[in-house]
Amino acid sequence: MSLDENYDFKVSEAKWRAFWEKEELYKFNSQGVGEVFSVDTPPPYVSAAHLHVGHAMSYTQAEFVVRYARMSGKRIFYPMGFDDNGLPTERFVEKKYNINKSKITKKEFVELCIKETEEGGKTYRALFDALGISVDWSLLYTTSGKHAERIAQRSFIDLYQKGLIQRKEEPTAWCPFCQTALAQADLDDKEQDTFLNYINFEWADGTPALIATTRPELIPACVALYVNGNDPRYKKYVGTKARVPLFDYEVTVKADDKVSIEFGTGLMMVCTWGDSEDVERWKDDKLETRPVFTKDGRLNELAGAYKGLKIKEAREKIVADLDAAAYVVKREPLKNVCNAHERCGVPSEFIQTPQWFIAIADKKEEWARRGEELAWFPPFMKTKYDDWVRGLKWDWCISRQRYFGVPFPVWHCNACGAVVLPEDTQLPVDPASDALEGLKCACGSTDLKGEQDVMDTWMTSSLTPLINAHWKDGAETNLMDTIYPMSLRIQAFEIIRTWLFYTVVKSHYHTNSLPWKNVMISGWGLDTKGKKMSKSEGNFVEAEKVIEQYSADALRYWSAGANLGQNLRYSEEEVKVGKRTLTKLWNASKLCYEHLKAYAPSACAYET
């Protein structure tokens, strides 16, 4: 044996990757002896052409822990998955091909999604291999694969039969751009510049009733005016009528002690539906329904002359007409925070449509208790989980009006309206295109219509521990008693509210347990100025290029530069330090070898 004069990382890293693969060093032995250390690895979205150094940092930090556990003698179950269905993939395809899914057939669109996920999977695997991530690729799963589909559909049926899933037609967060229902966790706060518009309605006696609103386009959807019952200015009007400007119809004046006396004029316009407060009052007081928005973000026939206008256009036109008719008293500039869809950044609206929901909002104490049972690394990350649980407002909307997702295993009986489910042995199924032989409703009818919606991507991703353990599969593949609950979940902090929380929910409902014993939360890899990396911002540093120039070990060296849970700015200088460190270790090894090459070790007794 001899060591080359200079360290060539490209030769060395390729050599050892080939050796690891040939010897199957990272393959899990389900029949082996010893403690199992099972890892719930984050399946990345296959919705980008490349991964940046922040991704490399997060996966590398977790892999340090896995290698330590392996060297400690534990049997390692370390899978990799690709989260390749749902909106992230659809949005990637729409952007890449500059297409609108509504302008091509479902079959054509899904074929493009599958093509991109296959290519993305190859790219991601090449990077993880180059980075030295010691996963067992024989355990690879995809959330669009038949195995994951079967587990997701099995989950739905189990929850439905337990009474934990309902189909309800009620106001739900809706993205007018992506044209799909959303869950609370899909929404981000977005600050925008707007106006607080002071507009005169009219009391029954003909005097002005001044309201203040940031949403004048919702005036044709107004169904009531609300005041605080303790506000002396308005007590006499409670129970009377007020007239809506421009649209010339009457609404009732109601009292609610939760109305702020100080904000605006203390007189609140309630519409169907501008925000969650509107939804709450509409439900509690059984108000009239006057939905004015269409699914594509335009105004409908209730808006009269404004029908067909986009929401922003309608806002400007209605304000202009109100002003021309002397209804506008003043307009005050205001920075307002609205809910926006995290995938496209478009403000969400409330649309009343039939959707599937999992019950979570009334079980906050149970979710809090599960959070206490988990071991958090670092401990301060638990605060993000606790804050999310305390802030839960709605049940989890799991249906999406998209194409590329796991189908609901549901048929609807056209005769009696009942839900018809397949047998477990028939899963997975696609009711939108499949007809199961012999399937019929309890009423005897075979006139069935398959569910057209698909599942939220988190409906499947929240099952990764159960997917890995082959929950309720046959004895030959079932690993529930071997790896579940899993030893460790590794993930980034921004998806605590989604992937982590939803996985806790699913395991609580399905197995009455935690999905894992420990959670390890990483920070972000940032650019040199401390900003999150993004292709659109032009600060995206591709991990592949860094590895090609400096080596995987040099990039891993940089990744080790932050405490767990802390954000880490990318530093090319630190990567260079890592590369120089490799050279020093190589030279030190050469020096040692010169003194030890003739050494013949004798047999030694080792303590075990």
C-alpha positions as CSV (number, residue, x, y, z in Angstrom):
1,M,0.0,0.0,0.0
2,S,1.2,3.5,-0.8
3,L,-0.4,6.9,-0.6
4,D,-0.2,9.3,-3.6
5,E,1.8,12.4,-3.3
6,N,-1.3,14.7,-3.4
7,Y,-4.8,14.0,-2.3
8,D,-7.2,13.7,-5.3
9,F,-10.7,14.0,-3.7
10,K,-12.4,13.1,-7.0
11,V,-10.6,9.7,-7.2
12,S,-10.9,9.0,-3.5
13,E,-14.5,9.9,-3.0
14,A,-15.5,7.9,-6.1
15,K,-13.5,4.9,-4.9
16,W,-15.2,4.8,-1.5
17,R,-18.7,5.4,-2.8
18,A,-18.2,2.4,-5.1
19,F,-16.8,0.3,-2.1
20,W,-19.8,1.2,0.1
21,E,-22.3,0.3,-2.6
22,K,-20.5,-3.0,-3.5
23,E,-20.3,-4.1,0.1
24,E,-23.8,-3.0,0.9
25,L,-22.5,-1.4,4.1
26,Y,-25.6,0.7,4.6
27,K,-28.2,-2.0,3.9
28,F,-30.6,-2.7,6.8
29,N,-30.6,-6.2,8.1
30,S,-34.1,-6.8,9.5
31,Q,-33.1,-10.2,10.9
32,G,-29.9,-9.0,12.6
33,V,-29.1,-8.7,16.3
34,G,-28.8,-5.6,18.3
35,E,-30.6,-2.3,18.9
36,V,-32.3,-0.7,15.9
37,F,-31.8,3.0,15.2
38,S,-34.6,3.9,12.7
39,V,-34.6,7.3,10.9
40,D,-37.6,9.1,9.4
41,T,-35.7,11.0,6.7
42,P,-37.3,14.1,5.1
43,P,-38.4,13.2,1.6
44,P,-37.5,16.3,-0.5
45,Y,-39.9,17.7,-3.0
46,V,-38.9,16.6,-6.5
47,S,-39.8,20.1,-7.7
48,A,-36.5,21.8,-8.6
49,A,-33.7,21.1,-11.0
50,H,-31.0,21.3,-8.3
51,L,-30.5,21.3,-4.5
52,H,-28.6,24.2,-2.9
53,V,-26.0,24.1,-0.2
54,G,-28.7,24.7,2.5
55,H,-30.2,21.4,1.6
56,A,-26.8,19.8,1.8
57,M,-26.2,21.3,5.2
58,S,-29.5,20.0,6.6
59,Y,-29.0,16.4,5.4
60,T,-25.4,16.3,6.3
61,Q,-26.0,17.4,9.9
62,A,-28.5,14.6,10.3
63,E,-26.1,12.1,8.7
64,F,-23.5,12.9,11.3
65,V,-25.9,11.5,13.9
66,V,-26.7,8.4,11.9
67,R,-23.0,7.6,11.3
68,Y,-22.3,8.0,15.0
69,A,-25.2,5.6,15.8
70,R,-23.8,3.1,13.2
71,M,-20.3,3.3,14.7
72,S,-21.9,2.7,18.2
73,G,-23.0,-0.7,17.0
74,K,-26.6,0.0,16.3
75,R,-28.5,-1.5,13.3
76,I,-29.4,1.4,11.1
77,F,-32.7,1.8,9.2
78,Y,-32.0,4.9,7.1
79,P,-34.3,5.2,4.1
80,M,-34.7,7.9,1.5
81,G,-38.0,9.0,0.0
82,F,-39.0,11.5,-2.6
83,D,-42.1,13.6,-2.1
84,D,-43.1,13.8,-5.7
85,N,-46.9,14.4,-5.7
86,G,-49.1,17.3,-5.0
87,L,-48.9,21.1,-5.5
88,P,-45.1,21.5,-5.3
89,T,-44.6,19.3,-8.3
90,E,-47.5,20.7,-10.2
91,R,-46.3,24.3,-9.7
92,F,-42.8,23.3,-10.8
93,V,-44.2,21.8,-14.0
94,E,-46.5,24.8,-14.7
95,K,-43.5,27.1,-14.3
96,K,-41.1,25.1,-16.3
97,Y,-43.4,24.5,-19.2
98,N,-45.3,27.8,-18.9
99,I,-48.6,26.0,-19.0
100,N,-52.0,26.2,-17.2
101,K,-53.2,22.8,-16.1
102,S,-56.8,23.8,-17.0
103,K,-55.7,24.3,-20.6
104,I,-54.5,20.7,-21.2
105,T,-55.9,17.3,-20.4
106,K,-55.4,15.7,-17.0
107,K,-53.6,12.8,-18.7
108,E,-51.1,15.1,-20.4
109,F,-50.5,17.1,-17.3
110,V,-49.9,14.0,-15.1
111,E,-47.5,12.6,-17.7
112,L,-45.4,15.8,-17.5
113,C,-45.4,15.6,-13.7
114,I,-44.3,12.0,-13.8
115,K,-41.5,12.8,-16.3
116,E,-40.2,15.6,-14.1
117,T,-40.3,13.6,-10.9
118,E,-38.4,10.8,-12.5
119,E,-35.7,13.2,-13.7
120,G,-35.6,15.0,-10.4
121,G,-35.2,11.7,-8.5
122,K,-32.1,10.9,-10.5
123,T,-30.7,14.3,-9.9
124,Y,-31.3,14.1,-6.1
125,R,-29.9,10.6,-5.8
126,A,-26.7,11.7,-7.6
127,L,-26.3,14.6,-5.2
128,F,-26.9,12.6,-2.1
129,D,-24.5,9.9,-3.3
130,A,-21.9,12.5,-4.1
131,L,-22.4,14.1,-0.7
132,G,-21.7,10.7,1.0
133,I,-25.2,10.5,2.6
134,S,-25.2,6.9,3.9
135,V,-28.9,6.0,3.2
136,D,-30.0,2.5,2.3
137,W,-31.3,3.1,-1.3
138,S,-33.0,-0.3,-1.3
139,L,-35.6,1.3,1.1
140,L,-36.4,4.1,-1.4
141,Y,-40.1,5.1,-1.6
142,T,-42.0,7.8,-3.4
143,T,-45.2,9.4,-2.3
144,S,-46.7,8.8,-5.7
145,G,-45.8,5.2,-5.7
146,K,-48.3,2.3,-5.3
147,H,-47.0,1.4,-1.8
148,A,-47.4,5.0,-0.5
149,E,-50.8,5.3,-2.2
150,R,-52.0,2.1,-0.5
151,I,-50.9,3.4,2.9
152,A,-52.5,6.8,2.3
153,Q,-55.8,5.3,1.2
154,R,-55.7,2.9,4.1
155,S,-55.2,5.8,6.4
156,F,-58.2,7.6,4.9
157,I,-60.5,4.6,5.3
158,D,-59.3,4.0,8.9
159,L,-60.0,7.6,9.9
160,Y,-63.3,7.7,8.1
161,Q,-64.5,4.5,9.8
162,K,-63.4,6.0,13.2
163,G,-65.5,9.1,12.5
164,L,-62.5,11.4,12.3
165,I,-63.0,12.4,8.7
166,Q,-66.0,14.3,7.4
167,R,-67.0,15.8,4.1
168,K,-68.5,19.2,4.7
169,E,-69.6,22.0,2.5
170,E,-68.6,25.2,4.2
171,P,-66.4,28.3,3.6
172,T,-62.8,27.0,3.2
173,A,-59.6,28.8,2.4
174,W,-59.2,28.9,-1.4
175,C,-56.4,29.9,-3.7
176,P,-57.9,31.6,-6.8
177,F,-54.7,31.2,-8.7
178,C,-54.1,27.5,-8.1
179,Q,-57.9,27.0,-7.8
180,T,-57.9,24.6,-5.0
181,A,-58.9,24.4,-1.3
182,L,-56.2,25.0,1.3
183,A,-55.5,24.0,4.9
184,Q,-54.6,26.5,7.6
185,A,-51.0,25.3,7.4
186,D,-50.8,26.2,3.7
187,L,-51.2,29.9,4.5
188,D,-48.5,32.5,5.2
189,D,-48.9,36.0,6.5
190,K,-48.3,38.5,3.7
191,E,-48.0,42.2,4.4
192,Q,-49.5,44.5,1.7
193,D,-50.1,48.2,1.2
194,T,-53.8,49.0,1.1
195,F,-56.3,51.6,2.3
196,L,-58.8,51.7,5.1
197,N,-61.9,53.0,3.3
198,Y,-64.5,55.0,5.3
199,I,-67.8,54.4,3.5
200,N,-71.3,55.5,4.4
201,F,-74.0,52.9,4.6
202,E,-77.4,54.3,5.6
203,W,-79.5,53.8,8.8
204,A,-83.2,53.1,8.4
205,D,-83.9,56.7,9.4
206,G,-81.8,57.9,6.4
207,T,-78.7,59.1,8.4
208,P,-75.2,58.0,7.5
209,A,-73.8,54.7,9.0
210,L,-70.1,55.0,8.6
211,I,-68.1,51.8,8.3
212,A,-64.4,51.3,7.7
213,T,-63.1,48.4,5.5
214,T,-60.1,47.3,3.6
215,R,-62.3,45.1,1.3
216,P,-64.8,47.4,-0.5
217,E,-65.1,44.7,-3.2
218,L,-67.0,42.6,-0.6
219,I,-69.8,45.2,-0.2
220,P,-72.1,43.3,-2.5
221,A,-71.5,40.2,-0.2
222,C,-72.5,42.2,2.9
223,V,-75.0,40.2,5.0
224,A,-75.0,42.2,8.3
225,L,-73.5,45.1,10.2
226,Y,-72.2,44.4,13.7
227,V,-71.5,46.7,16.7
228,N,-70.3,46.1,20.2
229,G,-73.4,45.9,22.4
230,N,-71.7,48.2,24.9
231,D,-71.0,50.9,22.4
232,P,-73.4,53.8,23.3
233,R,-73.1,55.2,19.8
234,Y,-74.9,52.3,18.2
235,K,-77.1,50.7,20.9
236,K,-80.3,52.1,19.5
237,Y,-79.6,50.6,16.0
238,V,-79.3,47.0,17.2
239,G,-82.0,44.9,15.5
240,T,-82.8,47.6,12.9
241,K,-81.9,47.7,9.2
242,A,-79.2,49.5,7.3
243,R,-79.0,50.0,3.5
244,V,-76.0,48.9,1.5
245,P,-74.6,51.6,-0.8
246,L,-74.5,51.0,-4.6
247,F,-76.3,47.7,-4.4
248,D,-79.4,49.1,-2.6
249,Y,-80.5,46.2,-0.3
250,E,-81.0,46.0,3.4
251,V,-79.1,44.1,6.1
252,T,-79.7,43.7,9.8
253,V,-77.7,45.4,12.5
254,K,-76.5,42.9,15.2
255,A,-74.5,43.1,18.4
256,D,-71.4,41.2,19.4
257,D,-69.2,42.1,22.3
258,K,-66.1,40.9,20.4
259,V,-66.4,43.8,18.0
260,S,-63.7,46.4,18.6
261,I,-65.1,49.8,19.7
262,E,-61.7,51.4,18.9
263,F,-61.0,50.1,15.4
264,G,-62.2,52.1,12.5
265,T,-65.7,53.4,13.4
266,G,-66.7,50.6,15.6
267,L,-69.3,49.6,13.0
268,M,-68.3,46.3,11.3
269,M,-69.4,45.1,7.9
270,V,-69.8,41.3,7.9
271,C,-69.7,39.6,4.5
272,T,-69.6,36.1,3.0
273,W,-66.7,35.8,3.4
274,G,-63.8,38.2,3.9
275,D,-62.0,36.5,6.8
276,S,-62.4,33.9,9.5
277,E,-64.3,36.3,11.6
278,D,-67.0,36.6,8.9
279,V,-67.1,32.8,8.7
280,E,-67.5,32.5,12.5
281,R,-70.4,35.0,12.7
282,W,-72.0,33.5,9.6
283,K,-72.1,30.1,11.3
284,D,-73.0,31.3,14.8
285,D,-75.8,33.7,13.8
286,K,-77.0,31.7,10.7
287,L,-76.6,34.7,8.5
288,E,-77.7,34.9,4.8
289,T,-75.3,33.5,2.2
290,R,-74.2,36.0,-0.5
291,P,-70.9,34.6,-2.0
292,V,-69.6,37.0,-4.5
293,F,-66.3,35.5,-5.5
294,T,-65.8,32.8,-8.2
295,K,-63.2,30.0,-7.9
296,D,-60.9,31.8,-10.3
297,G,-60.9,35.1,-8.3
298,R,-63.5,37.1,-10.1
299,L,-66.8,38.6,-9.1
300,N,-70.1,36.8,-9.9
301,E,-73.6,38.0,-10.8
302,L,-74.3,39.2,-7.3
303,A,-71.9,42.0,-8.0
304,G,-74.1,43.4,-10.8
305,A,-72.2,45.7,-13.1
306,Y,-68.9,44.4,-11.6
307,K,-69.4,40.8,-12.7
308,G,-66.4,39.3,-14.3
309,L,-63.9,41.7,-12.8
310,K,-60.8,40.3,-11.0
311,I,-60.9,41.0,-7.3
312,K,-58.3,43.8,-7.4
313,E,-59.9,45.4,-10.4
314,A,-63.3,45.3,-8.7
315,R,-61.9,46.9,-5.6
316,E,-60.6,49.9,-7.5
317,K,-63.8,50.2,-9.6
318,I,-66.2,50.0,-6.7
319,V,-64.2,52.5,-4.6
320,A,-64.3,54.9,-7.6
321,D,-68.0,54.5,-8.1
322,L,-68.7,54.9,-4.3
323,D,-66.6,58.1,-4.4
324,A,-68.4,59.4,-7.4
325,A,-71.7,58.9,-5.5
326,A,-70.4,60.6,-2.4
327,Y,-70.4,57.5,-0.2
328,V,-66.6,57.7,0.5
329,V,-65.7,59.9,3.4
330,K,-62.0,59.3,3.5
331,R,-59.2,56.8,2.7
332,E,-56.3,56.1,5.0
333,P,-53.1,54.3,3.8
334,L,-52.6,51.1,5.8
335,K,-50.2,48.2,5.9
336,N,-52.4,45.2,6.2
337,V,-51.5,41.5,6.8
338,C,-53.5,39.0,4.7
339,N,-53.3,35.2,4.3
340,A,-51.5,34.1,1.2
341,H,-51.0,30.7,-0.3
342,E,-47.4,29.7,0.5
343,R,-46.9,28.0,-2.9
344,C,-47.8,30.9,-5.2
345,G,-48.0,34.0,-2.9
346,V,-51.5,34.9,-4.0
347,P,-53.9,36.1,-1.3
348,S,-56.4,33.4,-0.4
349,E,-60.2,33.8,-0.2
350,F,-63.0,31.9,1.4
351,I,-65.1,29.8,-1.0
352,Q,-67.9,27.4,0.0
353,T,-67.2,24.0,-1.6
354,P,-67.6,20.4,-0.4
355,Q,-64.2,19.3,1.1
356,W,-62.8,16.4,3.2
357,F,-61.6,17.4,6.7
358,I,-59.7,15.6,9.5
359,A,-60.8,16.6,13.0
360,I,-57.9,18.4,14.7
361,A,-59.2,21.8,16.0
362,D,-61.0,20.5,19.0
363,K,-58.1,18.3,20.2
364,K,-55.5,20.9,21.1
365,E,-54.8,19.3,24.6
366,E,-54.0,16.0,23.0
367,W,-51.6,17.5,20.5
368,A,-49.9,19.5,23.3
369,R,-49.5,16.3,25.4
370,R,-47.9,14.5,22.5
371,G,-45.5,17.4,22.1
372,E,-44.5,17.1,25.7
373,E,-43.8,13.4,25.2
374,L,-41.3,14.0,22.4
375,A,-37.6,14.7,23.0
376,W,-36.7,17.8,21.1
377,F,-33.3,18.6,19.7
378,P,-32.7,21.5,20.1
379,P,-35.2,22.0,22.9
380,F,-36.2,25.5,21.9
381,M,-37.8,24.3,18.7
382,K,-40.7,22.9,20.7
383,T,-41.9,26.4,21.1
384,K,-42.8,26.5,17.4
385,Y,-44.9,23.4,17.8
386,D,-46.6,24.7,20.9
387,D,-47.4,28.0,19.2
388,W,-48.9,26.2,16.2
389,V,-51.1,24.0,18.4
390,R,-52.4,26.9,20.4
391,G,-53.2,28.8,17.1
392,L,-55.2,26.0,15.5
393,K,-58.5,27.5,14.1
394,W,-59.8,24.9,11.6
395,D,-59.9,21.2,11.0
396,W,-57.4,19.9,8.5
397,C,-58.7,20.3,4.9
398,I,-57.2,17.3,3.1
399,S,-58.8,17.6,-0.4
400,R,-57.3,19.4,-3.3
401,Q,-58.9,20.3,-6.7
402,R,-55.7,19.3,-8.6
403,Y,-54.5,16.5,-10.8
404,F,-51.3,15.0,-9.5
405,G,-52.0,13.5,-6.1
406,V,-53.2,10.4,-4.3
407,P,-56.8,9.7,-5.2
408,F,-59.4,9.4,-2.5
409,P,-60.7,5.8,-2.3
410,V,-64.3,6.9,-2.4
411,W,-67.3,6.5,-4.6
412,H,-70.5,8.5,-4.1
413,C,-73.9,6.7,-4.5
414,N,-76.0,8.7,-7.0
415,A,-79.2,7.0,-5.5
416,C,-78.9,7.8,-1.8
417,G,-75.7,10.0,-1.5
418,A,-73.8,7.5,0.7
419,V,-70.1,7.1,0.6
420,V,-68.9,3.7,-0.7
421,L,-65.4,2.4,0.1
422,P,-63.4,-0.4,-1.4
423,E,-61.9,-3.4,0.5
424,D,-58.4,-3.1,1.9
425,T,-57.2,-5.8,-0.5
426,Q,-58.3,-3.7,-3.5
427,L,-56.1,-0.7,-2.6
428,P,-54.7,1.4,-4.2
429,V,-57.6,2.5,-6.4
430,D,-58.4,5.5,-8.6
431,P,-62.1,6.1,-8.5
432,A,-61.8,8.9,-11.0
433,S,-61.0,6.4,-13.7
434,D,-61.4,2.9,-12.2
435,A,-64.7,0.9,-11.8
436,L,-64.4,-1.9,-9.3
437,E,-66.3,-5.0,-10.3
438,G,-69.1,-5.9,-7.9
439,L,-68.9,-2.6,-6.0
440,K,-72.3,-1.3,-4.8
441,C,-73.9,0.8,-2.2
442,A,-75.5,-0.5,1.0
443,C,-78.8,0.7,-0.5
444,G,-78.3,-1.8,-3.4
445,S,-77.5,0.7,-6.1
446,T,-74.5,0.3,-8.4
447,D,-75.0,3.8,-9.8
448,L,-71.8,5.2,-8.3
449,K,-69.6,8.2,-9.1
450,G,-65.9,8.2,-8.3
451,E,-64.4,11.0,-6.2
452,Q,-62.6,13.5,-8.4
453,D,-60.5,15.4,-5.9
454,V,-57.0,14.3,-4.8
455,M,-55.4,14.3,-1.4
456,D,-53.3,17.1,0.1
457,T,-49.6,16.1,-0.3
458,W,-49.2,16.2,3.5
459,M,-51.9,13.5,3.8
460,T,-49.3,11.1,2.4
461,S,-46.1,12.7,3.8
462,S,-47.6,12.6,7.3
463,L,-47.4,8.8,7.0
464,T,-43.7,8.3,6.3
465,P,-43.1,6.3,9.5
466,L,-46.0,4.0,8.6
467,I,-44.9,3.9,5.0
468,N,-41.5,2.8,6.1
469,A,-42.9,0.3,8.5
470,H,-45.4,-1.2,6.0
471,W,-48.3,-0.6,8.4
472,K,-50.9,-3.3,8.1
473,D,-49.1,-4.9,5.2
474,G,-48.4,-8.7,5.2
475,A,-46.1,-10.3,7.7
476,E,-43.3,-10.7,5.1
477,T,-42.8,-6.9,4.8
478,N,-44.4,-5.5,8.0
479,L,-41.7,-3.8,10.2
480,M,-44.0,-2.2,12.8
481,D,-42.5,-4.2,15.6
482,T,-38.9,-3.6,14.4
483,I,-38.6,0.1,13.6
484,Y,-41.8,1.7,14.9
485,P,-42.0,4.1,16.7
486,M,-39.0,5.3,14.9
487,S,-35.9,6.5,16.8
488,L,-35.5,9.8,15.1
489,R,-37.3,12.3,12.9
490,I,-35.0,14.8,11.1
491,Q,-36.3,17.9,9.4
492,A,-36.2,21.7,9.0
493,F,-38.0,24.1,11.3
494,E,-40.3,25.7,8.8
495,I,-42.3,22.5,8.4
496,I,-42.9,21.8,12.1
497,R,-46.5,23.1,11.5
498,T,-47.0,20.7,8.6
499,W,-44.9,17.5,8.3
500,L,-44.1,17.2,12.0
501,F,-47.5,18.1,13.4
502,Y,-49.5,16.1,10.8
503,T,-47.3,13.0,11.4
504,V,-48.0,13.3,15.2
505,V,-51.8,13.5,14.4
506,K,-51.7,10.5,12.1
507,S,-49.8,8.2,14.5
508,H,-51.9,9.4,17.4
509,Y,-55.1,8.4,15.5
510,H,-53.8,5.2,13.9
511,T,-51.6,3.6,16.5
512,N,-52.2,5.7,19.7
513,S,-48.5,6.4,19.9
514,L,-45.9,8.9,18.9
515,P,-44.4,8.3,15.5
516,W,-40.8,8.7,16.8
517,K,-39.0,9.1,20.1
518,N,-36.8,12.1,19.2
519,V,-37.0,15.0,16.7
520,M,-33.9,16.8,15.3
521,I,-34.6,20.2,13.8
522,S,-32.1,21.9,11.6
523,G,-31.8,25.6,10.6
524,W,-31.5,27.1,7.2
525,G,-28.4,27.4,5.0
526,L,-28.4,31.1,4.1
527,D,-26.6,33.2,1.5
528,T,-23.6,35.3,2.4
529,K,-25.9,38.2,3.3
530,G,-28.0,36.1,5.6
531,K,-31.0,35.7,3.3
532,K,-32.8,32.4,2.5
533,M,-31.5,30.9,-0.8
534,S,-33.9,31.2,-3.7
535,K,-33.7,30.8,-7.5
536,S,-35.8,33.9,-7.9
537,E,-33.5,36.0,-5.7
538,G,-30.4,34.9,-7.6
539,N,-28.6,33.8,-4.5
540,F,-28.9,30.0,-5.1
541,V,-25.6,28.2,-4.6
542,E,-25.8,24.7,-6.2
543,A,-24.4,22.0,-4.0
544,E,-23.3,19.9,-7.0
545,K,-20.9,22.7,-8.2
546,V,-19.4,23.1,-4.7
547,I,-18.7,19.4,-4.5
548,E,-17.3,19.4,-8.0
549,Q,-14.9,22.2,-7.1
550,Y,-14.0,21.6,-3.5
551,S,-15.1,18.0,-2.6
552,A,-18.0,16.5,-0.6
553,D,-15.9,16.5,2.6
554,A,-15.2,20.2,2.2
555,L,-18.9,21.0,2.0
556,R,-19.6,18.7,4.9
557,Y,-17.0,20.6,6.9
558,W,-18.8,23.9,6.3
559,S,-22.1,22.1,7.2
560,A,-20.7,21.3,10.7
561,G,-20.1,25.0,11.4
562,A,-23.5,25.7,13.1
563,N,-25.1,24.4,16.2
564,L,-28.2,22.3,15.7
565,G,-31.2,24.4,14.8
566,Q,-29.1,27.5,14.0
567,N,-29.1,29.1,10.5
568,L,-25.7,29.1,8.8
569,R,-24.5,31.6,6.2
570,Y,-22.7,30.0,3.3
571,S,-19.0,30.8,3.3
572,E,-16.8,29.7,0.4
573,E,-13.8,30.5,2.6
574,E,-15.0,28.0,5.1
575,V,-15.4,25.4,2.3
576,K,-11.8,26.2,1.3
577,V,-10.7,25.7,4.9
578,G,-12.4,22.3,4.8
579,K,-10.5,21.4,1.6
580,R,-7.2,22.5,3.1
581,T,-7.9,20.4,6.2
582,L,-8.3,17.3,4.0
583,T,-4.9,18.0,2.5
584,K,-3.4,18.3,6.0
585,L,-5.0,15.0,7.1
586,W,-3.6,13.4,3.9
587,N,-0.1,14.6,4.5
588,A,-0.3,13.6,8.2
589,S,-1.4,10.1,7.1
590,K,1.5,9.9,4.7
591,L,4.0,10.8,7.5
592,C,2.5,8.2,9.8
593,Y,2.5,5.6,7.1
594,E,6.3,6.1,6.5
595,H,6.9,5.2,10.2
596,L,4.4,2.4,10.4
597,K,4.6,0.6,7.0
598,A,6.9,-2.1,8.5
599,Y,4.8,-2.5,11.7
600,A,3.2,-5.9,12.2
601,P,0.5,-5.7,14.8
602,S,0.3,-8.5,17.3
603,A,-2.9,-10.1,18.5
604,C,-4.5,-8.0,21.2
605,A,-7.4,-8.8,23.5
606,Y,-10.1,-6.2,23.4
607,E,-12.8,-5.5,26.0
608,T,-16.3,-5.8,24.6
